[in-house]
Amino acid sequence: MITWVVGAFSASAQEEFKRGLEQISFVPKGQWIAGVSVSYSQSNQNNYQFLVIENLNGDTYSFKVSPMAMYCFKDNLAAGGRFAYSRSKTNLKNADIVLGADTGYNLDNLYSLGQNWHYIGAFRNYISLGRNRRFGLFNEIQLEVSHGESKLCSGSGEQLTGTFSRDFGLNIGLAPGLIMFLNNYSAIEVNIGVLGFSYNKTKATTDQIYIANMNSKSANFKINLFSVSFGVVFYL
């Protein structure tokens, strides 16, 4: 009798405290996922002052476009890739850095131009929130290969000097995010790069004479709020 009571209590306890995440076909097999994100910013300064910087004159712009395509080969599992191109330019005509009454520096004729290409392979796992088909989570594993080039010039006339750089990068990262469906075919995504390993190599040539090489390795295991990205994605 005692054994039967204990067994019955154990079975009822397991039934009462049984927990599980109910998963549905949030993104069904056979669906194509396509999207693009574009960002552009431009600013012009005329005698601008900020903290220790005075008489700032110049202009700058940055541009980035990133299309993506993925295929859902199994319910809630998708694989594919994305491409990103970015370009930025800064033309600083003049700026005074004033640290004190008798301490100051002047910068003039500083020109910078750079562009980068990124090739990213991605694997994504979607997680539904119960039986809700509008909101969900996803986790994306990324393998990225990038290369770019930039040039930096300063001074004028006989004082002109310049540096040309070529960059190569390799990165493995994890980017979780939140997705909200607007309708059956479009959604808004927000993702954050949390952790990853990266390797970068830079070769710089100054005045076509001096050559410098730099290699760096890094690991990131924290949330970077500056890496938050928003995008509109279409599910076809």
Beta strands, then each sheet from edge to edge (+ up, - down):
strand 1: 32-50
strand 2: 53-74
strand 3: 77-98
strand 4: 104-129
strand 5: 132-154
strand 6: 161-181
strand 7: 186-191
strand 8: 195-206
strand 9: 210-221
strand 10: 229-235
sheet 1: 9+ 8- 6+ 5- 4+ 3- 2+ 1- 10+ 7-
end
